Amino acid sequence: MQQARDALRGRWGLAVAGSLIYFILGALIQCIPQVGWIGGLIIGGPLLLGLVGFFLAISRKQETNLSQLFDGFQNFVRALITYILMVLFIILWAFLFIIPGIVAALSYSQSFFLLSENPKMEGLDLLRKSKSLMRGNRWKLFCLFWRFFGWFLLCLLSLGIGFLWLMPYVQTSLARFYDDLSGRDNPLVPEGGLGQPSQP
């Protein structure tokens, strides 16, 4: 979280604008009568991929701009398939009970970070790789989310306005979590060296 705050220093305006655009686009699609949920499912993957790439660049203090939010559409098919598979598996696990659903969500949480760095990886490979990376780290990520709970309550008290700042804070922290998890910050681990598909 401290690393996220450091990365956001001087770039809060850009991060807030990116979060707002992502939220507005998602909300507009969902508001379409009768077919909004289908539209949300179709563009959810590409939008999420663009958002992940945008905040990875911010967290790494790289040059970025708002147009990067739409870069996910350049890899539309893989983003769509990965998103559908991830949502499907999480829902199926959630049918067993809420806790397996939460565990599944944590296990697959790195899928779009991996896709952002490995655009040719297939959906199932991404989910397997994310699950492999998260083995032994799910509790760590859960605790990271829990640390934002107090901020979440404060945002509710602000009539939701605070979420414009909380979302960039969370997304940048998640990007830093991914880099720590994948070993990107470790000079002994080659960049992209963890991106190979794992065996089923």
N, CA, C and O of each residue as an XYZ file, in Angstrom:
800
protein
N       0.831     -1.204      0.000
C       0.000      0.000      0.000
C       0.868      1.258      0.000
O       0.534      2.250     -0.648
N       1.976      1.211      0.725
C       2.898      2.333      0.731
C       3.511      2.538     -0.652
O       3.657      3.672     -1.108
N       3.867      1.449     -1.315
C       4.403      1.538     -2.671
C       3.364      2.103     -3.631
O       3.703      2.858     -4.542
N       2.104      1.742     -3.431
C       1.032      2.271     -4.271
C       0.900      3.779     -4.087
O       0.743      4.516     -5.061
N       0.965      4.236     -2.839
C       0.871      5.679     -2.591
C       2.048      6.413     -3.225
O       1.883      7.507     -3.765
N       3.228      5.817     -3.160
C       4.400      6.438     -3.780
C       4.225      6.543     -5.290
O       4.567      7.559     -5.895
N       3.685      5.473     -5.898
C       3.495      5.466     -7.348
C       2.434      6.468     -7.786
O       2.515      7.026     -8.880
N       1.444      6.694     -6.934
C       0.352      7.604     -7.275
C       0.691      9.061     -7.018
O      -0.036      9.952     -7.458
N       1.773      9.314     -6.319
C       2.142     10.690     -6.003
C       2.354     11.487     -7.296
O       3.189     11.132     -8.128
N       1.600     12.545     -7.444
C       1.680     13.376     -8.642
C       0.881     12.839     -9.815
O       0.848     13.464    -10.875
N       0.222     11.668     -9.642
C      -0.546     11.075    -10.748
C      -1.968     10.721    -10.316
O      -2.660      9.962    -10.993
N      -2.392     11.271     -9.194
C      -3.733     10.990     -8.710
C      -4.794     11.428     -9.713
O      -5.784     10.725     -9.917
N      -4.597     12.566    -10.330
C      -5.577     13.071    -11.296
C      -5.787     12.100    -12.442
O      -6.922     11.812    -12.821
N      -4.688     11.595    -12.994
C      -4.762     10.628    -14.089
C      -5.442      9.344    -13.625
O      -6.292      8.796    -14.325
N      -5.062      8.868    -12.441
C      -5.621      7.617    -11.916
C      -7.112      7.745    -11.643
O      -7.880      6.833    -11.949
N      -7.527      8.866    -11.072
C      -8.948      9.092    -10.791
C      -9.737      9.183    -12.088
O     -10.827      8.621    -12.191
N      -9.197      9.887    -13.080
C      -9.872     10.012    -14.373
C     -10.045      8.641    -15.030
O     -11.103      8.342    -15.584
N      -9.003      7.812    -14.965
C      -9.091      6.477    -15.541
C     -10.141      5.630    -14.854
O     -10.901      4.923    -15.516
N     -10.190      5.693    -13.538
C     -11.184      4.941    -12.769
C     -12.594      5.414    -13.097
O     -13.513      4.605    -13.227
N     -12.761      6.721    -13.231
C     -14.076      7.283    -13.521
C     -14.562      6.847    -14.901
O     -15.727      6.485    -15.066
N     -13.676      6.881    -15.886
C     -14.044      6.443    -17.235
C     -14.452      4.976    -17.232
O     -15.449      4.601    -17.850
N     -13.675      4.142    -16.533
C     -13.987      2.712    -16.456
C     -15.358      2.506    -15.823
O     -16.161      1.720    -16.325
N     -15.627      3.202    -14.732
C     -16.901      3.057    -14.032
C     -18.061      3.524    -14.900
O     -19.086      2.846    -14.975
N     -17.917      4.672    -15.557
C     -18.998      5.226    -16.372
C     -19.322      4.307    -17.548
O     -20.492      4.062    -17.843
N     -18.294      3.802    -18.217
C     -18.533      2.903    -19.352
C     -19.267      1.643    -18.902
O     -20.229      1.216    -19.540
N     -18.812      1.058    -17.813
C     -19.470     -0.137    -17.296
C     -20.911      0.133    -16.909
O     -21.792     -0.680    -17.188
N     -21.162      1.274    -16.267
C     -22.517      1.622    -15.839
C     -23.432      1.877    -17.036
O     -24.592      1.466    -17.030
N     -22.914      2.554    -18.059
C     -23.728      2.845    -19.241
C     -24.154      1.567    -19.945
O     -25.300      1.437    -20.375
N     -23.220      0.620    -20.062
C     -23.552     -0.650    -20.712
C     -24.607     -1.393    -19.906
O     -25.545     -1.949    -20.476
N     -24.461     -1.407    -18.590
C     -25.409     -2.121    -17.737
C     -26.802     -1.503    -17.778
O     -27.791     -2.180    -17.500
N     -26.883     -0.225    -18.124
C     -28.179      0.464    -18.141
C     -28.989      0.195    -19.399
O     -30.156      0.582    -19.466
N     -28.407     -0.455    -20.392
C     -29.149     -0.772    -21.616
C     -30.255     -1.775    -21.273
O     -29.966     -2.847    -20.741
N     -31.509     -1.444    -21.567
C     -32.621     -2.323    -21.192
C     -32.481     -3.727    -21.782
O     -32.126     -3.883    -22.950
N     -32.757     -4.725    -20.985
C     -32.861     -6.133    -21.372
C     -31.535     -6.796    -21.744
O     -31.325     -7.961    -21.405
N     -30.650     -6.099    -22.420
C     -29.408     -6.728    -22.892
C     -28.172     -6.159    -22.215
O     -27.046     -6.469    -22.606
N     -28.381     -5.318    -21.189
C     -27.239     -4.675    -20.540
C     -26.264     -5.668    -19.954
O     -25.051     -5.480    -20.047
N     -26.791     -6.744    -19.340
C     -25.895     -7.727    -18.710
C     -25.071     -8.464    -19.752
O     -23.927     -8.840    -19.496
N     -25.655     -8.672    -20.931
C     -24.899     -9.327    -22.012
C     -23.777     -8.413    -22.491
O     -22.645     -8.851    -22.694
N     -24.113     -7.128    -22.671
C     -23.099     -6.162    -23.082
C     -21.985     -6.051    -22.064
O     -20.810     -5.945    -22.415
N     -22.377     -6.076    -20.770
C     -21.371     -6.021    -19.713
C     -20.460     -7.221    -19.745
O     -19.260     -7.100    -19.501
N     -21.018     -8.389    -20.044
C     -20.214     -9.603    -20.126
C     -19.269     -9.551    -21.318
O     -18.132    -10.014    -21.235
N     -19.740     -8.989    -22.429
C     -18.944     -8.963    -23.656
C     -17.764     -8.003    -23.545
O     -16.645     -8.344    -23.927
N     -18.013     -6.800    -23.019
C     -16.923     -5.817    -22.958
C     -16.209     -5.825    -21.611
O     -15.206     -5.131    -21.439
N     -16.721     -6.611    -20.644
C     -16.108     -6.626    -19.319
C     -14.649     -7.052    -19.354
O     -13.806     -6.462    -18.678
N     -14.350     -8.086    -20.151
C     -12.979     -8.581    -20.249
C     -12.018     -7.567    -20.841
O     -11.003     -7.248    -20.223
N     -12.324     -7.046    -22.048
C     -11.427     -6.046    -22.643
C     -11.251     -4.802    -21.780
O     -10.150     -4.259    -21.688
N     -12.335     -4.349    -21.146
C     -12.217     -3.172    -20.280
C     -11.343     -3.462    -19.071
O     -10.523     -2.633    -18.677
N     -11.519     -4.643    -18.481
C     -10.706     -5.012    -17.318
C      -9.243     -5.157    -17.708
O      -8.354     -4.770    -16.948
N      -8.990     -5.712    -18.887
C      -7.611     -5.861    -19.357
C      -6.961     -4.492    -19.544
O      -5.804     -4.293    -19.175
N      -7.707     -3.556    -20.114
C      -7.186     -2.203    -20.278
C      -6.928     -1.526    -18.947
O      -5.921     -0.840    -18.774
N      -7.853     -1.724    -17.993
C      -7.689     -1.124    -16.664
C      -6.456     -1.672    -15.961
O      -5.703     -0.924    -15.338
N      -6.253     -2.982    -16.064
C      -5.096     -3.625    -15.433
C      -3.796     -3.086    -16.025
O      -2.864     -2.764    -15.289
N      -3.733     -2.987    -17.355
C      -2.533     -2.453    -17.997
C      -2.274     -1.005    -17.616
O      -1.128     -0.598    -17.428
N      -3.340     -0.236    -17.504
C      -3.247      1.174    -17.128
C      -2.627      1.322    -15.737
O      -1.727      2.138    -15.538
N      -3.113      0.529    -14.775
C      -2.607      0.656    -13.410
C      -1.272     -0.051    -13.205
O      -0.515      0.311    -12.304
N      -0.974     -1.048    -14.023
C       0.380     -1.605    -13.980
C       1.397     -0.539    -14.366
O       2.450     -0.417    -13.739
N       1.073      0.236    -15.408
C       1.979      1.302    -15.846
C       2.128      2.364    -14.761
O       3.232      2.851    -14.515
N       1.025      2.724    -14.113
C       1.094      3.712    -13.036
C       1.915      3.176    -11.868
O       2.747      3.892    -11.311
N       1.682      1.924    -11.499
C       2.394      1.359    -10.351
C       3.886      1.244    -10.605
O       4.686      1.296     -9.672
N       4.264      1.084    -11.887
C       5.679      0.965    -12.249
C       6.292      2.308    -12.624
O       7.450      2.386    -13.036
N       5.493      3.368    -12.473
C       5.927      4.738    -12.774
C       6.360      4.870    -14.231
O       7.333      5.555    -14.545
N       5.622      4.202    -15.109
C       5.867      4.286    -16.544
C       4.931      5.306    -17.161
O       3.925      5.689    -16.563
N       5.273      5.741    -18.361
C       4.406      6.676    -19.075
C       3.110      5.978    -19.467
O       3.129      4.844    -19.946
N       1.995      6.654    -19.265
C       0.701      6.105    -19.653
C      -0.261      7.240    -19.919
O       0.012      8.391    -19.577
N      -1.388      6.916    -20.531
C      -2.432      7.900    -20.773
C      -3.780      7.191    -20.769
O      -3.846      5.963    -20.715
N      -4.839      7.964    -20.826
C      -6.182      7.403    -20.695
C      -6.542      6.464    -21.844
O      -7.385      5.582    -21.679
N      -5.921      6.641    -22.989
C      -6.230      5.765    -24.125
C      -5.835      4.315    -23.846
O      -6.352      3.400    -24.486
N      -4.924      4.099    -22.898
C      -4.497      2.740    -22.577
C      -5.639      1.922    -21.978
O      -5.596      0.692    -21.983
N      -6.654      2.603    -21.467
C      -7.808      1.906    -20.923
C      -8.512      1.062    -21.983
O      -9.223      0.113    -21.652
N      -8.317      1.404    -23.248
C      -8.998      0.699    -24.334
C      -8.082     -0.278    -25.065
O      -8.481     -0.884    -26.059
N      -6.857     -0.428    -24.571
C      -5.913     -1.347    -25.219
C      -6.387     -2.793    -25.155
O      -5.993     -3.614    -25.983
N      -7.230     -3.107    -24.180
C      -7.720     -4.472    -24.055
C      -8.517     -4.942    -25.251
O      -8.607     -6.144    -25.502
N      -9.104     -4.004    -26.000
C      -9.881     -4.380    -27.175
C      -8.994     -4.876    -28.308
O      -9.486     -5.489    -29.256
N      -7.690     -4.616    -28.221
C      -6.762     -5.152    -29.214
C      -6.558     -6.652    -29.035
O      -6.085     -7.335    -29.943
N      -6.913     -7.150    -27.871
C      -6.835     -8.586    -27.582
C      -8.214     -9.056    -27.132
O      -8.362     -9.746    -26.123
N      -9.214     -8.660    -27.910
C     -10.618     -8.812    -27.520
C     -11.002    -10.263    -27.231
O     -11.608    -10.547    -26.197
N     -10.658    -11.175    -28.129
C     -11.119    -12.559    -28.007
C     -10.567    -13.217    -26.745
O     -11.319    -13.822    -25.980
N      -9.252    -13.101    -26.526
C      -8.663    -13.728    -25.337
C      -9.193    -13.088    -24.055
O      -9.430    -13.779    -23.064
N      -9.378    -11.761    -24.077
C      -9.912    -11.081    -22.895
C     -11.341    -11.549    -22.612
O     -11.706    -11.776    -21.458
N     -12.141    -11.690    -23.661
C     -13.524    -12.134    -23.503
C     -13.585    -13.558    -22.956
O     -14.323    -13.834    -22.010
N     -12.802    -14.461    -23.556
C     -12.817    -15.865    -23.121
C     -12.335    -15.992    -21.686
O     -12.932    -16.712    -20.886
N     -11.247    -15.289    -21.360
C     -10.715    -15.349    -19.994
C     -11.729    -14.829    -18.989
O     -11.895    -15.404    -17.913
N     -12.399    -13.756    -19.331
C     -13.394    -13.154    -18.436
C     -14.566    -14.103    -18.210
O     -15.007    -14.296    -17.077
N     -15.071    -14.697    -19.298
C     -16.206    -15.618    -19.184
C     -15.825    -16.835    -18.351
O     -16.589    -17.259    -17.483
N     -14.647    -17.397    -18.611
C     -14.208    -18.565    -17.852
C     -14.037    -18.232    -16.373
O     -14.432    -19.012    -15.507
N     -13.452    -17.082    -16.088
C     -13.214    -16.692    -14.705
C     -14.534    -16.503    -13.970
O     -14.705    -17.002    -12.858
N     -15.469    -15.783    -14.587
C     -16.777    -15.562    -13.973
C     -17.511    -16.886    -13.779
O     -18.115    -17.125    -12.733
N     -17.453    -17.741    -14.795
C     -18.142    -19.031    -14.726
C     -17.608    -19.893    -13.587
O     -18.384    -20.442    -12.805
N     -16.283    -20.012    -13.494
C     -15.686    -20.846    -12.447
C     -15.973    -20.300    -11.051
O     -16.232    -21.065    -10.121
N     -15.926    -18.982    -10.909
C     -16.207    -18.378     -9.596
C     -17.654    -18.643     -9.194
O     -17.928    -18.970     -8.040
N     -18.587    -18.502    -10.149
C     -20.002    -18.754     -9.861
C     -20.225    -20.216     -9.495
O     -20.950    -20.521     -8.549
N     -19.598    -21.121    -10.249
C     -19.757    -22.544     -9.966
C     -19.246    -22.897     -8.570
O     -19.891    -23.656     -7.846
N     -18.088    -22.348     -8.190
C     -17.567    -22.596     -6.849
C     -18.456    -21.956     -5.790
O     -18.620    -22.497     -4.696
N     -19.031    -20.795     -6.123
C     -19.888    -20.101     -5.155
C     -21.180    -20.874     -4.903
O     -21.788    -20.742     -3.841
N     -21.601    -21.687     -5.886
C     -22.793    -22.506     -5.676
C     -22.589    -23.498     -4.539
O     -23.545    -23.865     -3.856
N     -21.339    -23.939     -4.330
C     -21.058    -24.863     -3.235
C     -21.238    -24.174     -1.890
O     -21.823    -24.731     -0.960
N     -20.727    -22.956     -1.806
C     -20.856    -22.128     -0.603
C     -20.093    -20.842     -0.874
O     -19.300    -20.783     -1.815
N     -20.314    -19.831     -0.082
C     -19.686    -18.542     -0.335
C     -18.172    -18.598     -0.187
O     -17.453    -17.928     -0.928
N     -17.674    -19.400      0.776
C     -16.225    -19.447      1.006
C     -15.474    -20.029     -0.203
O     -14.471    -19.447     -0.616
N     -15.920    -21.159     -0.788
C     -15.247    -21.632     -2.014
C     -15.282    -20.604     -3.135
O     -14.347    -20.521     -3.932
N     -16.359    -19.816     -3.203
C     -16.434    -18.766     -4.210
C     -15.385    -17.694     -3.989
O     -14.768    -17.214     -4.940
N     -15.182    -17.317     -2.734
C     -14.160    -16.315     -2.402
C     -12.769    -16.857     -2.705
O     -11.920    -16.148     -3.245
N     -12.543    -18.120     -2.354
C     -11.246    -18.752     -2.618
C     -10.976    -18.779     -4.124
O      -9.855    -18.518     -4.562
N     -12.009    -19.097     -4.914
C     -11.850    -19.134     -6.374
C     -11.531    -17.740     -6.913
O     -10.663    -17.586     -7.772
N     -12.230    -16.733     -6.408
C     -11.979    -15.361     -6.863
C     -10.542    -14.936     -6.560
O      -9.895    -14.285     -7.380
N     -10.055    -15.304     -5.392
C      -8.670    -14.984     -5.033
C      -7.693    -15.770     -5.909
O      -6.664    -15.240     -6.328
N      -8.018    -17.033     -6.185
C      -7.129    -17.879     -6.978
C      -6.961    -17.352     -8.396
O      -5.865    -17.408     -8.953
N      -8.041    -16.840     -8.984
C      -8.007    -16.393    -10.381
C      -7.739    -14.894    -10.505
O      -7.824    -14.342    -11.602
N      -7.420    -14.236     -9.399
C      -7.291    -12.780     -9.373
C      -6.157    -12.240    -10.235
O      -6.181    -11.070    -10.617
N      -5.164    -13.071    -10.550
C      -4.009    -12.585    -11.309
C      -4.135    -12.832    -12.808
O      -3.219    -12.519    -13.568
N      -5.264    -13.393    -13.237
C      -5.423    -13.800    -14.640
C      -5.220    -12.648    -15.616
O      -4.521    -12.803    -16.617
N      -5.822    -11.498    -15.336
C      -5.730    -10.391    -16.282
C      -4.400     -9.656    -16.194
O      -3.972     -9.041    -17.170
N      -3.747     -9.710    -15.053
C      -2.380     -9.192    -14.981
C      -1.475    -10.049    -15.865
O      -0.627     -9.530    -16.592
N      -1.665    -11.356    -15.793
C      -0.872    -12.264    -16.625
C      -1.163    -12.058    -18.102
O      -0.247    -12.086    -18.924
N      -2.436    -11.852    -18.450
C      -2.792    -11.626    -19.853
C      -2.207    -10.316    -20.363
O      -1.790    -10.221    -21.518
N      -2.178     -9.307    -19.495
C      -1.603     -8.020    -19.886
C      -0.134     -8.159    -20.258
O       0.345     -7.473    -21.161
N       0.581     -9.040    -19.571
C       2.009     -9.237    -19.816
C       2.283    -10.352    -20.823
O       3.363    -10.405    -21.412
N       1.314    -11.238    -21.022
C       1.473    -12.382    -21.926
C       0.254    -12.469    -22.836
O      -0.584    -13.353    -22.662
N       0.146    -11.559    -23.806
C      -1.085    -11.437    -24.607
C      -1.427    -12.652    -25.459
O      -2.532    -12.724    -25.996
N      -0.513    -13.610    -25.600
C      -0.799    -14.782    -26.419
C      -1.208    -16.003    -25.588
O      -1.516    -17.056    -26.146
N      -1.210    -15.865    -24.269
C      -1.641    -16.965    -23.416
C      -3.147    -17.173    -23.544
O      -3.901    -16.212    -23.694
N      -3.578    -18.424    -23.486
C      -4.987    -18.765    -23.600
C      -5.676    -18.712    -22.238
O      -5.027    -18.735    -21.192
N      -7.015    -18.641    -22.280
C      -7.802    -18.449    -21.074
C      -7.549    -19.460    -19.972
O      -7.290    -19.078    -18.830
N      -7.621    -20.750    -20.297
C      -7.428    -21.770    -19.270
C      -6.013    -21.751    -18.719
O      -5.801    -21.970    -17.526
N      -5.040    -21.488    -19.591
C      -3.650    -21.390    -19.126
C      -3.489    -20.228    -18.152
O      -2.760    -20.332    -17.165
N      -4.173    -19.119    -18.436
C      -4.097    -17.953    -17.559
C      -4.692    -18.260    -16.185
O      -4.132    -17.882    -15.156
N      -5.828    -18.949    -16.184
C      -6.446    -19.297    -14.906
C      -5.575    -20.262    -14.121
O      -5.430    -20.130    -12.906
N      -4.992    -21.238    -14.821
C      -4.111    -22.199    -14.136
C      -2.875    -21.496    -13.580
O      -2.442    -21.773    -12.461
N      -2.310    -20.581    -14.375
C      -1.110    -19.876    -13.928
C      -1.417    -18.980    -12.735
O      -0.637    -18.900    -11.786
N      -2.568    -18.304    -12.795
C      -2.978    -17.468    -11.669
C      -3.157    -18.312    -10.414
O      -2.713    -17.930     -9.331
N      -3.806    -19.454    -10.562
C      -4.015    -20.343     -9.423
C      -2.688    -20.814     -8.842
O      -2.530    -20.922     -7.626
N      -1.732    -21.095     -9.737
C      -0.410    -21.528     -9.287
C       0.305    -20.406     -8.522
O       0.897    -20.644     -7.470
N       0.242    -19.176     -9.063
C       0.880    -18.036     -8.399
C       0.262    -17.757     -7.033
O       0.956    -17.355     -6.099
N      -1.042    -17.973     -6.925
C      -1.749    -17.632     -5.693
C      -1.693    -18.728     -4.642
O      -2.119    -18.527     -3.505
N      -1.169    -19.884     -5.018
C      -1.072    -20.967     -4.039
C      -0.181    -20.518     -2.865
O       0.999    -20.219     -3.049
N      -0.747    -20.477     -1.698
C      -0.016    -20.013     -0.523
C      -0.050    -18.504     -0.348
O       0.509    -17.984      0.617
N      -0.707    -17.784     -1.277
C      -0.753    -16.322     -1.205
C      -2.175    -15.773     -1.139
O      -2.375    -14.559     -1.113
N      -3.156    -16.666     -1.113
C      -4.545    -16.194     -1.080
C      -4.837    -15.411      0.197
O      -5.508    -14.380      0.162
N      -4.329    -15.908      1.324
C      -4.579    -15.206      2.580
C      -3.929    -13.830      2.581
O      -4.477    -12.875      3.132
N      -2.771    -13.736      1.968
C      -2.064    -12.454      1.878
C      -2.902    -11.430      1.102
O      -3.010    -10.271      1.502
N      -3.495    -11.879     -0.018
C      -4.321    -10.970     -0.807
C      -5.611    -10.636     -0.065
O      -6.072     -9.495     -0.100
N      -6.190    -11.620      0.601
C      -7.402    -11.372      1.381
C      -7.134    -10.302      2.449
O      -7.955     -9.407      2.651
N      -6.006    -10.395      3.119
C      -5.652     -9.403      4.143
C      -5.451     -8.026      3.530
O      -5.778     -7.015      4.151
N      -4.913     -7.983      2.306
C      -4.750     -6.704      1.624
C      -6.116     -6.067      1.370
O      -6.307     -4.876      1.613
N      -7.062     -6.869      0.879
C      -8.411     -6.352      0.673
C      -9.032     -5.889      1.990
O      -9.696     -4.854      2.044
N      -8.808     -6.666      3.048
C      -9.400     -6.326      4.341
C      -8.895     -4.986      4.856
O      -9.619     -4.266      5.543
N      -7.651     -4.654      4.523
C      -7.084     -3.381      4.993
C      -7.780     -2.183      4.346
O      -7.667     -1.057      4.831
N      -8.494     -2.428      3.255
C      -9.233     -1.343      2.609
C     -10.662     -1.221      3.142
O     -11.397     -0.324      2.729
N     -11.064     -2.107      4.050
C     -12.457     -2.122      4.503
C     -12.829     -0.809      5.183
O     -13.908     -0.268      4.941
N     -11.948     -0.301      6.024
C     -12.223      0.963      6.691
C     -12.374      2.105      5.704
O     -13.247      2.959      5.857
N     -11.520      2.116      4.693
C     -11.627      3.128      3.635
C     -12.959      2.993      2.904
O     -13.581      3.992      2.541
N     -13.396      1.742      2.691
C     -14.671      1.483      2.021
C     -15.827      2.105      2.798
O     -16.714      2.722      2.208
N     -15.817      1.944      4.126
C     -16.876      2.526      4.950
C     -16.863      4.049      4.881
O     -17.918      4.681      4.822
N     -15.675      4.633      4.887
C     -15.578      6.085      4.784
C     -16.114      6.579      3.446
O     -16.733      7.641      3.371
N     -15.874      5.806      2.395
C     -16.381      6.183      1.068
C     -17.907      6.151      1.041
O     -18.535      6.992      0.398
N     -18.501      5.187      1.736
C     -19.965      5.140      1.828
C     -20.496      6.376      2.538
O     -21.521      6.929      2.141
N     -19.809      6.809      3.580
C     -20.236      7.994      4.322
C     -20.104      9.255      3.480
O     -20.785     10.249      3.733
N     -19.226      9.217      2.476
C     -19.050     10.376      1.596
C     -20.011     10.341      0.416
O     -19.821     11.056     -0.568
N     -21.052      9.502      0.515
C     -22.044      9.330     -0.555
C     -21.422      8.775     -1.835
O     -21.912      9.023     -2.937
N     -20.350      8.030     -1.673
C     -19.730      7.357     -2.807
C     -18.641      8.146     -3.502
O     -17.913      7.598     -4.329
N     -18.518      9.423     -3.181
C     -17.514     10.259     -3.860
C     -16.103      9.757     -3.583
O     -15.234      9.817     -4.453
N     -15.878      9.262     -2.372
C     -14.548      8.784     -2.005
C     -14.064      7.613     -2.827
O     -12.862      7.355     -2.893
N     -14.995      6.891     -3.463
C     -14.584      5.749     -4.276
C     -13.731      6.180     -5.476
O     -12.970      5.378     -6.019
N     -13.859      7.438     -5.885
C     -13.033      7.934     -6.985
C     -11.552      7.888     -6.619
O     -10.702      7.756     -7.500
N     -11.237      7.996     -5.337
C      -9.852      7.911     -4.873
C      -9.510      6.513     -4.357
O      -8.362      6.078     -4.445
N     -10.501      5.820     -3.825
C     -10.233      4.480     -3.311
C      -9.934      3.491     -4.431
O      -9.036      2.660     -4.298
N     -10.672      3.570     -5.530
C     -10.464      2.618     -6.620
C      -9.043      2.674     -7.181
O      -8.431      1.620     -7.354
N      -8.485      3.869     -7.476
C      -7.090      3.910     -7.934
C      -6.114      3.372     -6.885
O      -5.125      2.723     -7.226
N      -6.394      3.642     -5.619
C      -5.534      3.172     -4.530
C      -5.530      1.644     -4.495
O      -4.478      1.018     -4.369
N      -6.726      1.052     -4.609
C      -6.839     -0.407     -4.594
C      -6.173     -1.010     -5.830
O      -5.397     -1.959     -5.718
N      -6.472     -0.467     -6.994
C      -5.946     -1.029     -8.240
C      -4.425     -0.933     -8.314
O      -3.765     -1.857     -8.790
N      -3.873      0.170     -7.848
C      -2.421      0.318     -7.851
C      -1.784     -0.634     -6.847
O      -0.718     -1.189     -7.111
N      -2.428     -0.827     -5.702
C      -1.928     -1.783     -4.712
C      -1.954     -3.202     -5.273
O      -1.029     -3.980     -5.041
N      -3.017     -3.540     -6.015
C      -3.108     -4.867     -6.627
C      -2.027     -5.058     -7.688
O      -1.489     -6.154     -7.843
N      -1.715     -3.994     -8.413
C      -0.640     -4.075     -9.407
C       0.702     -4.309     -8.723
O       1.522     -5.093     -9.201
N       0.924     -3.620     -7.594
C       2.161     -3.841     -6.844
C       2.196     -5.259     -6.276
O       3.257     -5.881     -6.220
N       1.042     -5.768     -5.856
C       0.951     -7.138     -5.344
C       1.347     -8.128     -6.440
O       2.079     -9.084     -6.184
N       0.859     -7.893     -7.667
C       1.196     -8.789     -8.775
C       2.697     -8.791     -9.044
O       3.295     -9.853     -9.216
N       3.308     -7.608     -9.083
C       4.743     -7.534     -9.361
C       5.549     -8.225     -8.267
O       6.563     -8.863     -8.551
N       5.106     -8.100     -7.026
C       5.777     -8.786     -5.927
C       5.601    -10.300     -6.057
O       6.535    -11.069     -5.835
N       4.386    -10.709     -6.422
C       4.063    -12.128     -6.521
C       4.807    -12.792     -7.676
O       5.303    -13.911     -7.544
N       4.880    -12.104     -8.793
C       5.492    -12.686     -9.995
C       7.010    -12.605     -9.977
O       7.678    -13.219    -10.809
N       7.561    -11.842     -9.019
C       9.009    -11.716     -8.947
C       9.578    -10.681     -9.885
O      10.789    -10.632    -10.101
N       8.706     -9.843    -10.451
C       9.193     -8.838    -11.401
C      10.158     -7.860    -10.737
O      11.085     -7.360    -11.374
N       9.932     -7.591     -9.448
C      10.806     -6.654     -8.732
C      12.103     -7.296     -8.279
O      12.988     -6.624     -7.750
N      12.213     -8.616     -8.492
C      13.427     -9.339     -8.106
C      14.368     -9.412     -9.311
O      14.022    -10.052    -10.304
N      15.535     -8.784     -9.260
C      16.436     -8.776    -10.415
C      16.912    -10.170    -10.816
O      17.416    -10.353    -11.924
N      16.757    -11.158     -9.927
C      17.185    -12.520    -10.248
C      16.149    -13.262    -11.079
O      16.437    -14.326    -11.627
N      14.926    -12.698    -11.179
C      13.871    -13.330    -11.965
C      13.725    -12.580    -13.274
O      13.394    -11.394    -13.249
N      13.958    -13.220    -14.433
C      13.843    -12.537    -15.713
C      12.437    -12.012    -15.929
O      11.461    -12.679    -15.587
N      12.327    -10.812    -16.498
C      11.013    -10.236    -16.774
C      10.291    -11.126    -17.782
O      10.842    -11.466    -18.829
N       9.051    -11.500    -17.456
C       8.294    -12.383    -18.325
C       8.608    -13.847    -18.117
O       8.032    -14.712    -18.776
N       9.530    -14.132    -17.193
C       9.949    -15.508    -16.991
C       8.911    -16.374    -16.325
O       9.026    -17.600    -16.335
N       7.882    -15.749    -15.737
C       6.843    -16.520    -15.100
C       5.599    -16.631    -15.975
O       4.546    -17.075    -15.519
N       5.728    -16.231    -17.209
C       4.543    -16.175    -18.056
C       4.278    -17.404    -18.872
O       3.348    -17.397    -19.679
N       5.039    -18.462    -18.712
C       4.798    -19.655    -19.522
C       3.602    -20.425    -18.992
O       3.429    -20.544    -17.779
N       2.764    -20.956    -19.898
C       1.598    -21.707    -19.449
C       2.006    -22.917    -18.626
O       2.990    -23.587    -18.940
N       1.257    -23.190    -17.583
C       1.526    -24.361    -16.762
C       0.785    -25.559    -17.317
O      -0.144    -25.409    -18.111
N       1.182    -26.723    -16.910
C       0.527    -27.935    -17.366
C      -0.787    -28.128    -16.634
O      -0.897    -27.744    -15.469
N      -1.789    -28.711    -17.281
C      -3.082    -28.941    -16.616
C      -2.886    -29.844    -15.408
O      -3.851    -30.160    -14.711
